[in-house]
Amino acid sequence: MSEYSMTCSCGDVMKTEAESREEAVTKLQEIMTEEAIAAHMSEKHPGDDVPTVEQIHGQIAQDLRLAMA
């Protein structure tokens, strides 16, 4: 298993372990539901527009990287 991560513009780091990058993307996309996105935006990005699930899932697919040990 490898660790994959991505960093939000606010500095929060999302991490997951997976056998492949594709699996890691899927795992993080499953975590980032509409409710989870709203909670994160409310806490870390107050006053900003809340992105759609599709926008966040696209960002995860684009930005998720293998974490360096």
C-alpha positions as a printed Julia matrix, in Angstrom:
69×3 Matrix{Float64}:
   0.0    0.0     0.0
   1.09   3.52   -0.75
   0.04   6.83    0.75
  -1.51   9.47   -1.47
  -2.23  13.06   -0.51
  -3.33  16.45   -1.73
  -3.29  19.87   -0.1
  -6.23  22.26   -0.14
  -5.61  25.95   -0.79
  -6.2   26.48    2.96
  -3.32  24.15    3.82
  -5.41  21.17    4.93
  -3.9   17.9     3.75
  -6.12  14.97    2.78
  -4.4   11.59    2.85
  -5.38   8.02    2.12
  -3.66   4.69    1.63
  -4.39   2.65   -1.46
  -2.98   0.06   -3.83
  -3.14   2.5    -6.77
  -3.71   6.17   -7.5
  -7.09   5.32   -9.03
  -8.16   3.59   -5.81
  -6.92   6.56   -3.76
  -8.91   9.0    -5.93
 -12.05   6.9    -5.47
 -11.56   6.68   -1.7
 -11.18  10.44   -1.28
 -14.08  11.16   -3.62
 -16.27   8.9    -1.47
 -15.24  10.85    1.64
 -15.88  14.26    0.08
 -19.66  14.23   -0.01
 -21.8   17.33   -0.34
 -22.03  17.48    3.47
 -18.27  17.06    3.98
 -17.52  19.76    1.41
 -20.0   22.15    3.06
 -18.47  21.51    6.5
 -14.92  22.06    5.23
 -15.88  25.25    3.41
 -17.75  26.6     6.44
 -14.8   25.95    8.75
 -11.82  26.73    6.51
 -13.18  29.01    3.77
 -15.92  31.13    5.41
 -17.63  33.46    2.97
 -16.39  31.61   -0.13
 -18.79  30.0    -2.57
 -19.23  26.28   -1.91
 -17.99  24.26   -4.89
 -20.09  21.44   -6.27
 -19.31  17.8    -5.58
 -18.33  17.48   -9.24
 -15.85  20.34   -8.93
 -14.23  18.87   -5.82
 -14.13  15.36   -7.28
 -12.45  16.77  -10.39
  -9.91  18.58   -8.23
  -9.16  15.34   -6.35
  -8.71  13.46   -9.64
  -6.34  16.16  -10.9
  -4.32  16.97   -7.76
  -3.94  13.74   -5.79
  -0.31  12.63   -5.71
   1.79   9.86   -4.27
   3.03  11.12   -0.89
   6.78  11.36   -0.56
   8.22   9.39    2.35
